[in-house]
Amino acid sequence: MKNLQQTDSAIYDIIQKETERQEYGIELIASENYTSKAVMEAMGSVLTNKYSEGYVGKRYYGGNEVIDEMEQLAIDRCKELFGCEHVNVQPLSGSPANAAVYLAVLKPGDKVLGLKLDHGGHLSHGHPVNFSGMLYNFVQYEVEKETGRIDMDKVREIALREKPKMILAGFSAYSRNLDWKRFKEIADEVGAITMADISHIAGLIAGKALESPVPYFDIVTTTTHKTLRGPRAAIIMCKEQYAKAIDKGLFPGMQGGPHDHINAGKAVAFYEALQPEFQEYAKNVIKNAQAMANELMKRGYKIISDGTDNHLMVVDMTSKGVSGKESEVALEKVGISTSRSTIPFDTRKPFDPSGLRIGTAAITTRGFTEEDSVKVADIIDRTIQARDDEEALKKIREEIIALCKEHPLYQ
């Protein structure tokens, strides 16, 4: 980064600070991960200089023969990785990808059935403050209060009553497997389109640690960071019958020219995910999450649904007499990054909710084991107990630095 240092030392210094923060901190935000150096090199390449409105072989600008080669490679690798019939690799982010799908197959006011936000869904799955809730008529299913799990019989009841045009299955804070086949059966029963948003678990699906919705669902969206360890962007996969509509929905419907340097990063990430070692990674992510969840539960923490099948868990921190925000702040002091989260039927406000969302994708990338995950659970517990003791927090911070040095990230 010599050129950057010489040209703009202020930005260079900020990047160095963030590098150090990542190197000596424990990343437990479920939606974050670390890309490889190869992915970052692709994103920092000359491909950022090209404008490529359109698709492979059908561009609105000249000089795209090399870009076509790169984008087609990304498409081919993605098809191999997920077994999908068609993929659009151009979405810039998750919400725009979802918006493009809605634009492609729905009309404003159409009814969609999705998971409620504070029950584990996502803003773009129909929350009233989001474009999805403003433009479309979302009705929502919830988790059961007693179990913290989705009851598919209840989903069917709602679908039969509401007759949605689309059924959306996906989440941002739900720790159990989804019954893709049952969702499809319900959708077929009411004549609905099926859409899955697998943004959080795409890497676990690619790594064959979780079942894929691709064989069952009409349309599948996902971000490419999180468990997939690619750049911050997204893709849309679908059955061939929806290919033209999806492509038009994204361009010219939602976006202009794609970010070619990011698409190259996606291609690299797909290649990495096709390697045998990625399957081991995916399995270890889940093992680490389960080890951490079990240790926290042993220490009296209430975890929604009493465990996890994937990379994340939502902890009801009021079980320890603190809020989600208070917990997030305390853990930040010792170098642990988490994200506060609402819990099902939360009585607290979203800015200071009851829960804390924790994920193990990032720590697994840097080599943390099940034993390390248990250590992290112990550190979390001690930090919460000592949240008002600055001296104790300083000592815990030293422990975290030592643990991170055992598993270096980029250094």
N, C-alpha and C positions, 0 to 999 in steps of 0.2 A: 504493500500500500504506500510505496514511496511517493508516487505521483500525488496521491491525495494529501499526504502529509505536507508536501511542498506547496500544493495549491491552496488547501483549506485546512489549516492546522486545527481550527476549532472543531470541525466535524470529525476530523481524524481522532482528536482527543476524546470526543464523546463516544465514538465507536470503540476505542480502547477501554473506556470505562465500562461500556456494556459487555464487552468481551470478558472483562474481569468479573463482572457481576454474575455472568452465566457460568464462568469457570469455577467460581467458589460459592455458588449458591445451589440449593436443591430445588429443582423445578417440578412442582406438583400440580400445575395448572393443566387440567385434563385436555385442553384444546391446544397445547403447545408441545413442540418437540424440537429436536436438533437435526438440521439437514447435514448431509455429508459435505465435505469440501468440494467434491465434484459437482454437486447440485449448485452450490454457491458460485463456483467458477462459471458454470453455464449461464447463471442469472447475471453475472457481471461481464458478459461477453459483448462483442460487436453486434449481436443480434438485436440489441436494444435500439439500434440505429434505423431499423427497417420498418416500413409501414406496409401492412399486408391485409387490408380490408378484403373480406371475402374468404373463400375456402380453397383447398388444394385444387389447383388447375382452373380455378374460377376467381381470380383476383381482379380488383379494380385498379391496381397499380402495377407497373412494370417492375422487372428485376426481382421477381419472387421465386425463381426456379430453385434456389438453394433453400429458401424458407419452406417451399412445398415439400422438399425432401425431408427436412427436419420435422415438420408437422405430421407428415405421413408416418414417419418412424414412431412418433409419439402415439399416434392413433393405433398403429399395429401392435405396439407393445402393450397398450392399455387393453386392447381386445384380447390379447393372449393372457394378460394378467387376470382379468375379471370374467372372461368368456362371454363378453357382450356382443350383440349383433352390430350396434352402431355406437359411436362415441363422438362427442364434440369436445375437444380439448381446449377450447378458447375461453371459457368463462373466467372472469377476473377474480371472482370471489364466490362464496357460498350463497349469499342472499341474492345476488344477481343471477346466479344459476337457477335458483328456485323461481325467481321472477320470470325468467325466460320460459321455464316450463309452464307456469300459469298462463303466460301470454300465448303460448303455443297451443294449448289444449282447452283453455277455459275462456269464458267471457266474463266481464265484470258482473258481479252479483251471483255467479254460479256458486253452488254449495259444495263445500269441501269438509271432510271429516279429518281432524288432526288432533294430536296430543296437546293438551293444555300446557302452557309455558311453565307454571309453577309445579306441574306434575312431571316435569322432565322434558317438555317440548322445546321448541325454538321460536324466537320472535317471528321468523318468517313462516311459521306454521299457523298463522292466523291470529296473532295477538292484536288487539284493537289499536295499539299505538303504531303498529307496523303497516307498511303498504299492503301486506297480505290480508290483514284484517279490515283494512279500509276499503279495498277494492273487491274482495270476495266474501261470500257469506260462509264463514267458517263456523261449524259446530264442532264441539270438542269432547273427546273422551278423557277419562282420568284414571289414575291408579286407585286401587282399593285402599281405604284408610287403614284397615287392619294389617294388610300385607305389604303395601307399597308397590304392588305389582299390577300390571294391566290384566284385567279380566276380559278375555276374548269373547265370552258370552255377552258381556255388557256392550262391547264394541259392536257386536252383531245386532243387538237390540237397537242401538242408536242408528246404525246404518239402515236397518229395516224401516225404522220410523221416519228418518230424515231423507232417505234416498239421495245421498250426495252424488255429484257427478264424478268426484275424485275421492279416494281414500288415501291419506298420507300416513305412512309409518316411518318414524324416525325420531331422534331425540338429541338433546344436548346434555341431559343430566338424568339418565336412567341406567341403572346398573345391571339390568337383566336382559337375557336374549329375547328377541322378538320372534314371534311365530309367523314367519313370512308366508308359509303355505296357507295358514288359516286366514290371514289378512286377504290373500288372493281369493280364497273360496268365498269369503264374505262379499268382496267386491264383485265377483262374478254373479253372486246371488242377487245383487241390487243393480247390476249393470254399470258399475263404476270403474273408472280408470284407476290403476294402482301406481302410486309414486312412493319410492323409498328415499329417504335422506340418510345416507350412511356416513356422513361427514366424520363422526367420531370413531367409527369402527372400521373404516375402509381398509386400514392396514391390517387389522386382525382378520378381516375377510380375505384380503389378498394373500395373507400368510397362512390361510387355511385353518385358522384357529377358531373361527366362527362361521356359521352357515351364511351363504350369500343369498340376497333377494333377487339377484339378476336372472336366475332361471324362471322365477315366478312373476316378477313385476314388469309392468309396461315401461316405466321410467325410473331411473335411479340417479340421484345426484350425490356428489360428495366433494368436499374440499380435498386438497391434495397435501395439506400439512397434517397436523395431528398425528394419528397413528401411521399414516402412510409415509411420513418423513420427507415430503417433497416441499416445493415452494408454496408460499401463501397464495393459493388460487383454487380453482375448482374444475370439475368436468361434469358432463351430463351423458349418461348411458341410456340407451333405449332399445326397444324392439324396432326392427326395420320399418314397420308400418308407421312409426312416429318420427322417423329420421328427418324427413323434409320439414315437417312442422317445427321440430325442435331447432333445427339449424336456422330456420327463418325467425323463430322466436328469439334466438340469441343475436343473430345478425341478419337483417338490420333492425330487428325488433328492440333489442336492449343495448347492444354495444356497437362501437365502431371497429377500428382496427385492433387485432389481438396484440398481446404483449409477447412478442416472439422469444425474447430472452427467457421469460418465465415458462413458456411452453417447452423450451429446450430443457429447463430444469425439471419439468414434469417428465419428459422423456427419460432423463437420467434416473429419476426416482422410480419410474416404472421398471427400468432395467434392473435397478438394485433390488426391487421387491420381487423380481422373478428369480433371484438367486436363492439357493437352498437355505442359506443362513438366515434369510429374512423370515422363513417359517419358524425357525428356532426363536428368533426375536419375538415374533407375535405370541408364541406360547409363553415365553418368559414374562411378557407384559402382563398377561392374565395371572400367572403364578405370583408375580410380585404384588399385584393388586389384591389378590385373595389373602396373601400373607399379611399385608398391611391391614386389611379390613378385619381379619380375624384377631390380630393383636389389639387393634383399637377396641373391638367389641369386648375382649377380655378385660380391658381397662375401664369398661363401663360406658363407652361411647355408643350412642344409638345411631346405627347406620340404616338408612332407608332401604327397605326390603331385606334387611338383615344379611347383607353380603353383596357379592358382585360376580357376574359372569364375564365381565369385560375388563376394561382398563381403568374404570372410574368408580367412585362411590360418592354418595352425598351423605354427610355426617350431620345429624341434628345436634348442634353444639349447645343447645339449651339443656341437653342432658348433662352438661358440665357447668351450667350456670353462666354461660357466655353467649353472645350473639355471633353470627357469622362474620360480621364486620370486625368485631373486637378480636376474634380469632385470627382473621386474615392479617390485621395490623400487628398483633403480637408475633406471629410467625415470620412476618416480613422483617422484624427487628433482628432475628437470628439468621436470616438468609434463606428462608423457605418461602417460595412463592405459591400461593393458593388463590382460589377465587370464591368469594362468598356466594351463596346460592339460596334461593327460596327452597322450601321443602313443601311437599303436598299439604294443603290445608293450612299454610303458614298464616299466623296471626300478626306477624311483623311486616313492616314495609320492605319493598324490594331493595332499597338502598342499604338497609341494615337488617337483612333477613335472619332466619334462624339457622340456616345451614352453611356448610363449607363443602365445596366440591373439590375432590382430590383425584388425581390421575397418575399413573405410573409409566406412561409411554416414554417420557423424556429421561427419567432416571434409568430406565431399562436400556435406552440407547447408549448411555455412557457406561453401562456394565454393572449396574446395581443388581444384586442377587436377592433371593428371598430373605436371606439372613440380613442383608443390608436394609431391606424393606421393613423388617421387624425393628431394626435399630431406628429407622426414621419414625416409625409409629411411636417408639419410646421417646424420641426427641420431641415429637409433636405434643405428647402428653405432658412432658416435663415443662415445655414452653408455656403451655396453657396454664399450668399450675403456677408457674413463676412469672406470669405476664406483667406483674407490677414490680418485680425485683430486677432492677437493671444490672446488678452485679451477676446474678444467676444467668441472665440472658447473655451477658458477655461471654461467660464460660461455655454456654451452649453454642454460641457462635463459633468459638474456637474448635469445638467438636465437629461442627459441620464443615469447616474449612479442611480439617484433617481428613474427614470422610470423602470430601470431594477430591482431595489430592490423591486418594487411593484409586480414584476413577477419573483420570484427567479427560477433559472434553476435547479441546482443540490444541492445547499446548503440547 
